[in-house]
Amino acid sequence: MKEPLILQTPRLELVPANAEMLNCEIQGQKELGQLLGAEIPANWPPEGYGCETLKRLLTKYEASRFKTGYLNWYIILNPSGTHRELIGQAGFKGEPTPEGRMEIDYSILEHYQHHGYAMEAVHSLIGWILQDPSVKEIIAQTYPESIAAQKLLVKIGFSASGKGLEQGTILFVLPREDYKTDLPVMAEGEKTVKEDLKANSRKAAESFGEMLAAFGSAVSEIFNDPSLKDKAKEFGKSVSSSAEAVTDRFKDEEIKVKFKEVGDAAQSFGKNVSNIFKDDKKEPKKSDKEE
C-alpha cells in the first residue's frame, strides 16, 4: 500500500487535502480534526479561506483533474508532540501551465502569524513541487499593503514583477533556478523588498494622481468649475503622501492615519462631482423660465 503524502519541516506537518477532508471541513470541524489527528482552533478558518473557497476546491478534487498535492495543503503545528494544532493552509492552484508556471498562496491564523510558520510551509511546498521537472517558475500575488507577505516572498527568492493577474495586486515570480534550498534566515531580504515596494508604490501613486488631475481638469472644463481641478490635485497629492507612509515607515498607526486622509479627500472630491451633476439637472428648469 502506498504511503500517504506528508511533508515534515522542523516545526510543521503539511498534509495535502482531499475530497473527504474538504467535505468534513464544510460539514463540521470536529470530523476534520479526527482525520488530521489535530485540534481545530475555534477561530478556524483563516482569512480568505471560507466556505466558498472550500466548495471551489472540492469541485476541483471531485473532478479528479489534479494530482495529489497540486492544490490545497493543511498546516499542522507540533507534528511530533502530544498537542497537534491546525494553524493554516497553503497550496497551489492546479497543475503547471503549458509554460511551466504554478501559483502558490497561503493563509495562517492571526494568532500564529509572525513566527515564521508561513515561511517554513511555503519554502517546503515549493521545494516539493520543484521535483516536477515541468515546473519552471512559481508565482504569487499580494496586495501592496501586505508587507509581511512580500518580505516572505523576497526572502525565499521571489522578485517583484509588476502588476498581478488580479486587480490591485503585485506579481512576484520565482524562477526554478532562484529557489534557495536552505530555509532563509528571517533577517534577509529586508532592504530589497523595501526598495522594490518604494519604487512600485510611488510610481503607482504618481500615475494615479496624474489620472485624477486630468479627470478633474476635464470635468471642470465641461462644467466651468476650476475649483474641481484643484480638488483632484489635492486628492492625488494625498495618495502620494499615503504611499510615502507605506513605503518609508511601515508603521501601522501612521499608515491608518494616512489612508484615512486619502479616504476623506476622496469623499470630498466625490461630493464635489456629485453636486455639480445635481446642479446640471436643475439647469433645464432655469432655461424654461428664461424662455
C-alpha positions as CSV (number, residue, x, y, z in Angstrom):
1,M,0.0,0.0,0.0
2,K,1.3,3.4,-1.0
3,E,2.3,5.7,1.9
4,P,0.2,8.9,2.2
5,L,2.0,12.1,1.1
6,I,3.0,14.2,4.1
7,L,5.8,16.8,4.3
8,Q,7.7,17.4,7.5
9,T,9.5,20.6,8.5
10,P,11.3,21.3,11.8
11,R,8.0,22.5,13.4
12,L,5.3,21.6,11.0
13,E,3.5,18.8,9.2
14,L,1.9,19.6,5.8
15,V,-0.9,17.3,4.7
16,P,-2.4,17.6,1.2
17,A,-6.2,18.0,1.3
18,N,-8.5,15.5,-0.5
19,A,-12.3,15.4,-1.2
20,E,-13.0,13.6,2.1
21,M,-11.2,16.2,4.2
22,L,-12.9,19.1,2.4
23,N,-16.3,17.6,2.8
24,C,-15.6,17.2,6.5
25,E,-14.5,20.8,6.8
26,I,-17.6,22.1,5.1
27,Q,-19.9,19.9,7.3
28,G,-18.1,20.3,10.7
29,Q,-14.6,21.0,12.0
30,K,-14.7,18.0,14.5
31,E,-14.7,15.5,11.7
32,L,-11.7,17.3,10.0
33,G,-9.8,17.2,13.3
34,Q,-10.3,13.5,13.6
35,L,-9.0,12.9,10.0
36,L,-5.9,15.1,10.6
37,G,-5.3,14.0,14.2
38,A,-5.1,17.6,15.2
39,E,-7.1,20.2,17.1
40,I,-9.1,22.7,15.0
41,P,-9.0,26.1,16.7
42,A,-12.3,27.9,17.4
43,N,-11.3,30.8,15.0
44,W,-10.7,28.4,12.0
45,P,-10.7,29.1,9.1
46,P,-8.0,31.7,8.4
47,E,-8.8,34.9,6.4
48,G,-9.5,34.4,2.7
49,Y,-10.3,30.7,3.2
50,G,-14.1,30.5,3.7
51,C,-16.9,28.2,2.6
52,E,-17.0,29.4,-1.0
53,T,-13.3,28.7,-1.4
54,L,-13.7,25.2,0.1
55,K,-16.6,24.5,-2.3
56,R,-14.5,25.5,-5.3
57,L,-11.6,23.3,-4.1
58,L,-14.0,20.4,-3.6
59,T,-15.4,20.7,-7.1
60,K,-11.8,20.5,-8.5
61,Y,-10.9,17.5,-6.4
62,E,-14.1,15.7,-7.3
63,A,-13.4,16.3,-11.0
64,S,-10.1,14.3,-10.4
65,R,-8.2,16.7,-12.6
66,F,-5.3,17.3,-10.3
67,K,-2.5,15.2,-8.8
68,T,-2.3,14.9,-5.0
69,G,-0.6,17.9,-3.6
70,Y,-1.2,20.2,-6.6
71,L,-4.0,22.1,-4.7
72,N,-4.5,22.7,-1.0
73,W,-2.5,21.6,2.0
74,Y,-3.2,21.8,5.7
75,I,-0.5,23.2,8.0
76,I,-0.2,21.4,11.4
77,L,1.9,22.7,14.3
78,N,3.9,20.4,16.6
79,P,3.6,17.3,14.4
80,S,5.6,15.0,16.8
81,G,4.2,16.4,20.0
82,T,1.1,15.4,22.0
83,H,-0.8,18.6,21.1
84,R,-1.1,18.9,17.3
85,E,-3.0,22.0,16.1
86,L,-4.2,23.2,12.7
87,I,-2.8,26.7,12.1
88,G,-3.2,27.4,8.4
89,Q,-3.4,26.3,4.8
90,A,-1.3,26.8,1.8
91,G,-1.1,25.3,-1.7
92,F,-1.2,25.7,-5.4
93,K,-3.9,26.5,-7.9
94,G,-3.6,23.4,-10.1
95,E,-1.1,21.8,-12.4
96,P,1.6,23.7,-14.3
97,T,0.5,25.8,-17.3
98,P,2.0,24.9,-20.7
99,E,4.8,27.4,-19.9
100,G,5.5,25.6,-16.6
101,R,4.1,28.2,-14.3
102,M,2.4,27.5,-11.0
103,E,0.8,29.9,-8.5
104,I,1.1,29.5,-4.7
105,D,-0.8,31.1,-1.9
106,Y,-1.2,30.6,1.9
107,S,-3.1,31.8,4.9
108,I,-2.2,31.5,8.6
109,L,-4.5,32.1,11.6
110,E,-3.7,35.5,13.1
111,H,-2.6,34.2,16.5
112,Y,0.2,32.2,14.7
113,Q,1.4,34.9,12.4
114,H,4.9,36.5,12.7
115,H,6.5,33.2,14.0
116,G,8.0,32.1,10.6
117,Y,5.4,29.3,10.1
118,A,4.3,30.6,6.8
119,M,7.9,30.8,5.6
120,E,8.6,27.3,6.7
121,A,5.4,25.9,5.0
122,V,5.8,27.9,1.7
123,H,9.5,27.1,1.4
124,S,8.8,23.3,1.9
125,L,5.9,23.2,-0.6
126,I,8.0,25.0,-3.3
127,G,10.9,22.6,-2.7
128,W,8.5,19.7,-3.1
129,I,6.7,20.9,-6.2
130,L,10.0,21.7,-8.0
131,Q,10.7,17.9,-8.1
132,D,8.3,18.1,-11.0
133,P,10.6,18.9,-14.0
134,S,7.7,20.5,-15.8
135,V,7.5,23.3,-13.2
136,K,9.7,26.2,-14.5
137,E,8.6,29.0,-12.2
138,I,6.3,29.8,-9.2
139,I,4.3,33.0,-9.0
140,A,2.4,34.6,-6.1
141,Q,0.2,37.7,-5.8
142,T,-0.1,40.1,-2.9
143,Y,-1.7,43.4,-2.2
144,P,0.5,46.5,-1.7
145,E,-0.4,46.7,2.0
146,S,0.6,43.0,2.6
147,I,4.1,44.0,3.7
148,A,4.8,40.8,5.6
149,A,3.8,38.5,2.7
150,Q,6.1,40.5,0.4
151,K,9.0,40.2,2.7
152,L,8.5,36.4,3.0
153,L,8.4,36.0,-0.8
154,V,11.6,38.0,-1.3
155,K,13.4,36.0,1.4
156,I,12.6,32.8,-0.4
157,G,13.9,34.2,-3.7
158,F,10.9,35.8,-5.4
159,S,11.2,39.1,-7.2
160,A,8.5,41.8,-7.8
161,S,7.4,41.7,-11.4
162,G,4.8,44.4,-11.9
163,K,1.1,44.2,-11.7
164,G,-0.5,41.0,-10.6
165,L,-3.1,39.0,-12.5
166,E,-5.8,40.0,-10.0
167,Q,-6.8,43.7,-9.9
168,G,-4.8,45.7,-7.4
169,T,-2.2,43.1,-6.7
170,I,1.6,42.9,-7.2
171,L,3.1,39.9,-9.0
172,F,6.1,38.1,-7.6
173,V,8.0,35.5,-9.6
174,L,10.4,32.7,-8.6
175,P,12.3,31.0,-11.4
176,R,13.3,27.4,-10.7
177,E,17.0,28.3,-10.6
178,D,16.4,31.1,-8.0
179,Y,14.9,28.8,-5.4
180,K,17.0,28.7,-2.2
181,T,17.2,25.1,-0.9
182,D,18.2,26.3,2.7
183,L,15.4,27.8,4.7
184,P,16.1,31.6,4.6
185,V,17.2,33.5,7.7
186,M,14.4,35.8,8.9
187,A,16.6,38.9,8.7
188,E,17.5,38.5,5.0
189,G,15.8,40.4,2.2
190,E,14.5,43.4,4.2
191,K,16.3,46.1,2.2
192,T,15.4,44.6,-1.2
193,V,11.7,44.4,-0.5
194,K,11.6,47.9,0.8
195,E,13.3,49.3,-2.3
196,D,11.0,47.3,-4.6
197,L,7.9,48.4,-2.8
198,K,9.0,52.0,-2.6
199,A,9.6,52.2,-6.4
200,N,6.4,50.3,-7.3
201,S,4.2,52.2,-4.9
202,R,5.5,55.7,-5.7
203,K,5.2,55.0,-9.4
204,A,1.6,53.8,-9.0
205,A,0.7,56.8,-6.8
206,E,2.2,59.3,-9.3
207,S,0.2,57.7,-12.1
208,F,-3.0,57.7,-10.1
209,G,-2.5,61.3,-9.1
210,E,-1.9,62.4,-12.7
211,M,-5.1,60.5,-13.8
212,L,-7.2,62.2,-11.2
213,A,-5.8,65.6,-12.1
214,A,-6.6,65.0,-15.8
215,F,-10.1,63.9,-14.9
216,G,-10.7,66.9,-12.7
217,S,-9.4,69.2,-15.4
218,A,-11.8,67.6,-18.0
219,V,-14.8,67.8,-15.7
220,S,-14.0,71.4,-14.7
221,E,-13.8,72.4,-18.3
222,I,-17.2,70.9,-19.0
223,F,-18.9,72.5,-16.0
224,N,-16.9,75.7,-15.8
225,D,-15.7,74.9,-12.3
226,P,-11.9,75.4,-11.9
227,S,-12.0,74.5,-8.2
228,L,-12.7,70.9,-9.1
229,K,-9.3,70.6,-10.8
230,D,-7.7,71.7,-7.5
231,K,-9.7,69.1,-5.6
232,A,-8.4,66.4,-7.9
233,K,-4.8,67.6,-7.4
234,E,-5.2,67.6,-3.7
235,F,-6.5,64.1,-3.8
236,G,-3.6,63.0,-6.0
237,K,-1.1,64.5,-3.5
238,S,-2.9,62.8,-0.6
239,V,-2.5,59.4,-2.4
240,S,1.3,60.1,-2.9
241,S,1.6,61.0,0.7
242,S,0.0,57.8,1.7
243,A,2.3,55.8,-0.5
244,E,5.3,57.5,1.2
245,A,4.0,56.5,4.5
246,V,3.6,52.8,3.5
247,T,7.0,52.5,1.7
248,D,9.1,54.6,4.1
249,R,7.8,53.9,7.6
250,F,5.9,50.6,7.7
251,K,4.2,51.7,10.9
252,D,0.6,50.6,11.2
253,E,-0.8,53.6,13.1
254,E,0.8,56.1,10.7
255,I,-0.5,54.2,7.7
256,K,-4.0,54.1,9.1
257,V,-3.9,57.9,9.5
258,K,-2.7,58.5,6.0
259,F,-5.2,56.2,4.4
260,K,-8.0,58.0,6.4
261,E,-6.8,61.2,4.9
262,V,-7.0,59.7,1.5
263,G,-10.5,58.4,2.2
264,D,-11.6,61.9,3.4
265,A,-10.1,63.5,0.3
266,A,-11.8,61.0,-2.0
267,Q,-15.1,61.6,-0.2
268,S,-14.8,65.4,-0.5
269,F,-13.8,65.1,-4.2
270,G,-16.8,62.7,-4.9
271,K,-19.2,65.1,-3.2
272,N,-18.0,68.0,-5.4
273,V,-18.5,66.0,-8.6
274,S,-21.9,64.8,-7.3
275,N,-23.1,68.3,-6.5
276,I,-22.1,69.6,-10.0
277,F,-24.2,66.8,-11.6
278,K,-27.1,67.8,-9.4
279,D,-26.8,71.4,-10.4
280,D,-26.7,70.4,-14.0
281,K,-30.0,68.6,-13.7
282,K,-31.6,71.8,-12.5
283,E,-30.4,73.9,-15.4
284,P,-33.2,73.0,-17.8
285,K,-35.8,74.4,-15.5
286,K,-33.9,77.7,-15.4
287,S,-33.8,77.9,-19.2
288,D,-37.5,77.1,-19.4
289,K,-38.2,80.2,-17.2
290,E,-35.9,82.3,-19.3
291,E,-37.8,81.3,-22.5
